[in-house]
Amino acid sequence: MKDSMKKHWTYKNIEAFVFRLWEREVSEDQISEKEMELLKEWKHHAEKDLDTRHIRESKERILFGLEHYFSSPDIGSAKRVRKHTYKIAAAIILFLSLGSFFTYTIFFKPDVYFAESASRIVHLKDGSVVTLLPGGELTVAKSFPASTRVVDLKGDAVFSVAKSKEHPFIVHADGFSTRVLGTVFKISQSGKKKSVDLYEGKVAVSSPGVPVSYLKPHQEWTNFGIARTTAVISFTPGKTSVKDVPSVLSLSFNDVPLKEVVAVLESSYNTKVYYPKESEDKKITADFTGGTVGENIESLAFILGLEVQKKENTYTLKK
């Protein structure tokens, strides 16, 4: 079945079609060519999308839903009783063959929202609102919202999360996750570079290999596009400029080559750092929190066993 056809097929449409097939089964009428084509499409999608667990769970749900058919019917003739029995048998056979696809689509298959060339607003069941930016994709499980509200994101989006102290809201993105109780924030993903900008409330951002970062309003978490690297940057209103002035609150590196550590320091502090060429691939593990640019470069030099020379806004690391 084409995707455009699926969007217009409600559960009632599917239910009516299935009962029409049951009538064919009981009356022994021939199934039309179009119906056979549709059945083949469903079978293809069922085999493509379902695994063994989904098939088992689907069959259990279907059989449970058919229990009321097995109660004694109030039918006055043996002929009608036999017809009723045939319908039950046909229902079981048909549902066990097709029902896995139906129940997976209705009860298990997650909802996927995609923003193509323009932004798209998605209203979630808990009252949260997600603005998907162009190219963004949001996946929401059928079980949402549960004790923990979890969604998956590809691309960029702005989240306005409904407050709930008992039910955390977690966004799984590409290689990192953001945990909140209720707030407004933006997630950006451009290639390897990831960032979270917080507008209201508080969030915790976690990424493999580095400490969890806790953000306050007007702060940003970023990895600079480097694995096992994180930074928290604060943006305060500029006194003489309409733009916010960034200041680095923390930098964390876990087994990161020196050349990449230096690149982050240079871009973060608008400075220049020279170091021995033979040390560029040396792996650095360090947390720079609350220090000035000079203090952080002194710490880096100590790790490398080097001396620091400063001239204006340039630092040179020497043996």
Secondary structure, DSSP 8 states (H G I E B T S, - for coil): --HHHHHH--HHHHHHHHHHHHHHHHHT----HHHHHHHHHHHHHHHHH--HHHHHHHHHHHHHHTGGGGS----SSHHHHHHHHHHHHHHHHHHHHHHHHHHIIIIIS-EEEE--SS-EEEE-TTS-EEEE-TT-EEEE-TT-SSSSEEEEEES-EEEE----SSS-EEEE-SS-EEEESS-EEEEEEETTEEEEEEEES-EEEE-TTS--EEE-TTEEEE-TT-TTEEEEEEEEE-SSSSSEEEEEEEEEEEEEEHHHHHHHHHHHHT-EEE--GGGTT-EEEEEEES--HHHHHHHHHHHHT-EEEEETTEEEEE-
